[in-house]
Amino acid sequence: MNNTIISILAGLGGMFGWGTSDFFANNASEKVGHTKTFFWSQFAGMIAMGIIFVIFGPVMTSIKEREIVLLLLAGILYTIGYMFFYKGFEIGNVSVVSVTSNLNVVIGIILAYIFLGQRLVGLQIPAIILIILGITLVSINFDDLRKKSFSLLAGVKETLVAALAFGIFWNLSQVLSESIGWINLTFFTKVISILLLFIMSLFNKNIKLTGKDIKKFWFTITVVGLLEAFAVASVNFGLTVGDLVIIDPIAAALSVVTISMAVIFLKEKINKIQIIGILATITGIVMSAF
């Protein structure tokens, strides 16, 4: 199996993992809050990856100081990305925040081009453009934009910070997945993230990680954590042999999965523009193989 096919499959794993986890996370976040959902879902994901780490994880007997620093930085960026992304959703319009968050793909590709020397060939350039366009059309709610019953700037600043953090994070993941392995990278990223959130909660009383409401939604939050861990692990695995410039845009098409699940299970309706977006995204994914 060549690197392009592995990259596409890894991206699809991220796309379905994040798409389904976001579907369940939305409900949990509304009930217990974004911070609690993120913390405990990460905890569930860490436990799952911890089991895989113990059984299959390669032993890091010769890890270098540079790799330790990059791993810590990756964990910090991962946490910052999620915290600001969730904050953007909390104070901003979902459509505007979703579209703005797609900039992380552009940032990731630019950084991979400059620092990792990765290139798109053949139909991959128009394919990636088509995927990003499709994601944008799927994410945005034009009815909300026409009503203008919200501030276009609300949440955008936070989402831009998240996009930058994620863009850098995935480039670091490309380097680390090749040097310390995707299992180690996924597991320790979650460990660092959980520790950071715990430390932050000690100094910021507004960050609450416990409460009776957690018990009511433990199953949903656990499912979110397992699906999100699968997504991260899939992308990290793909990065060991594949290219970020292909994997990242496909994984970012998670909104296609989330909206499709909402249509199937919640009987929500989608407009013609979103249908065009879904078709454009699927077409782009297929084209990226050539």
N, C-alpha and C positions, 0 to 999 in steps of 0.2 A: 504494500500500500504506500503510495507516494505521499510526500509532505503536504501537498495541496488538499488531498482527500482527508488526511488526518486533521488538518486545520479546519476544514469545513465541518467534519463530524464533531470536533471539540467545540466549535462555535455553536453548533446546534444543541449540544449538551448544555452549554451555558444558557442559550436562548430558552430552552424548555425548562431548565432548572429554575432560573430567575423568573421566568414568566409565570410558572405555576406557584412559586413561593410568594410572589407579589400578590397573586390572586387571594391567597389565604392571609397574607400579612396585612392586607388592607383592612380586613375585618378585625383582626387582633389589635391592630394599631388604634383603631377607633375606640376600642373597648378599654385597653390598658395603657395606651400611649406608645409612641414610637420608640422611646428610649428603652422601656421595659421589654418591648417586643424584640428590639435589636439585641439587647443584652442576653436574654434567655434563649433566643433562637440561635445566637452565636454559641452559647453554652451547649445546646443540644448538638449543634454541628461539630463543636470541639470534641465532645464525647465520641461521636461517630467516627471522626477522623482520628481520634486517639486510639480507638480499637484497631483501625487500619494501620496506624503508625506502629503500634506494638507488634502486629502480625507481619506486615509487609514492608514497613519503613526501612530504608537503607540507613545503616549506622553512620553518623557524622563524626567520625574519629579525627578527621583532618580538616575540620571547618576553619576557614581563615578569618582573621579579624575583619577584613573587608566584607565578607559575607554576613558576619554577625551585624555589622553596622547597617548594611543594606536590608537585612531582614527586619531589624528594628524600625528602620525608616519605612519599609513597606507596610508593617503593621500599623504604624502611626498614620500613614496616608490612607490606608484602608478604613481606619476608624474615623478619621476626619471626613473622608468622602461620604460615608454613610450618615454621620451626624449632621453634616450640612445639607445633604440631600433630603433627609427626613425633615429638617427644619424648613427647607424650601417648600416642601409639600404642606407643612403645617401652617405657614403664613401666606403662601402664594396660591395661584390658580393651578390646578393639576395640569391643564393643557400647556400653559406657558412653562412650567417647571419641567415637564416631560421633554418638551422640545429643546429647552436650554440644556438639559442634561446630556442630550445627544452630542454636544460639543466635546465630551470626553473621548468620543471615538476619533474625532478630527485631531484633537490634541495628541492622543495616543499614536495615531498614524504618523503625524508630523515628527514626533519625538523618535519613533522607531525608524523613520526614514533618515533622520539626522544622526542619531547616536548608534543605531544598530545596523544601519546599512540595508534595511529591508526595502524591497521594491515590489511593486505590482506589475504584472506583465499581461499581455494579450487583452482579453476581455475583462480582466479583473478591475481595471480602473473604472470603466463605466458601470461595472457590476456593483462596486462599493458605493459609487455615487447614487446608484439606483436604490440600494439598500437604505442609505441614510435618508434619501428623499422619501422612501416608503415609510420608514419609521416616523418621520416628521408628520406625514399625512395621517398616519394611524393615531398618533399621540394627540394631535391638536383637535380641540373641539371648536369648530368655527361658529357654532351657535353662541357659545360663551363670548367669543371675540366680538361678535356683532352686537351683543347686548351691552358690552363694556361696563358690566356691573362690578368690576374689580380693577385693581391697579396692575397694570402690565409689569411694573417694576417690582412688585411685592414677591419676595422669594427668589428673584433672579440673581441677586448678589450672592446669596448663600449657595445657589445651584451652580454658579460659575466656579466658586471655590471647590465644590464637590467634583465638578467636571475636571478641573485642573488636578486635583488630588488623585482621582481615578486614572486619568491619563498617564500620570507619572508612575502610579502604582503598578499598572499593567506592564509598563516597560521594565520596571524592576523585577516583576514576576518573570518576565522573559529571561532575564539574566539568571535569577535565582533558581528557577525551575531546571535550568540546564546544569547548574553547579551543585545544588544540594538535593534535587529531586522534588517532584510535584507533591508527594505525600508529606514530606517534611515541611515544605513551604506552606501548604494549605493548613496543616495542623498548627504550626507555630504562629502563623498570621492570626489565627483565631485566639490562640492563647494570649498573644500580645494585646489584641483588641479587647478581650475581656478584662485583662489586668488594667488597661488604660481606663476603661469605663468605670471600673471599681474605684480606682484612685480618684478619678474625677468626681465621683459621687461623694467621696469623703470631704472634698473641699467645696463642692457646690451643692447646697441643700435642694436646689431645684431639680437636680438629677436624682430621681428615685428609682431604685431597681427592684424593690420588693413591694408586696401588697397582697391583700386577700384576692384581688381581681385576677392575679396570676393563676391561682388554683383553678379558676373556672375555665381558663383558656389554655391550659398547659398542653393539651393534645394538639390544638391548632398551632401554637407557637413551636412545638416540637417538630411538626410537619414542615413548618416554614424553615426551621433551622436545618433539617435534613436535606430539603430540596435546594436551599441556598448553598449548603456545603457541597452537594453534588455538582452544582453549577460552577463553583470556584474550582473544585477538583478537576472537573472536565476541561476547563480552560487552561488550568495550570499543566495538566497532562499534555494537552495539545501544544503548549508552548515549549515542551521539552524537545519536540521534533519539528513543530510547525511554525508558522509566522503570525505574529501579532496583527499585522496589517490585514490579514484575512479573518482571523479568529474574532477579533474585537468587534467589527461591524456586525457580524452574524449573531454573536452573543447579545449585542445591544438591541437586536430585534425582538426582545422579550415582550414588548408591548403587544406584538401580534398575538402571542400565546395568551397573554392576560385577557385581552379583549375577546378573543375567540372563546375562552372559557366562560367569560361573562355572558356571551351570547348563548352558549350551549346550556349552562347551568342556571343562570339567572334570567334568561330570556330577554336580555337587554338588546336594544336595536342599535345597529350601526348605520351610518350614512354612506352615501355613494363615494365620498372622498376617502373615507376609511377603507372601503372595499378596494378602491384603486391603490391605496397605500399598501394593503396586504398583498395584493397581486404584484405590485412593484417590488416589494421586499422578497417575495418568493422567487420572482424572476431573477433578481439580483443574486440571490444565494445560488441558484442553479448556474448562472453565468460565471460566478466566481471560480468554478471548477475548470474553466477553459482559459 
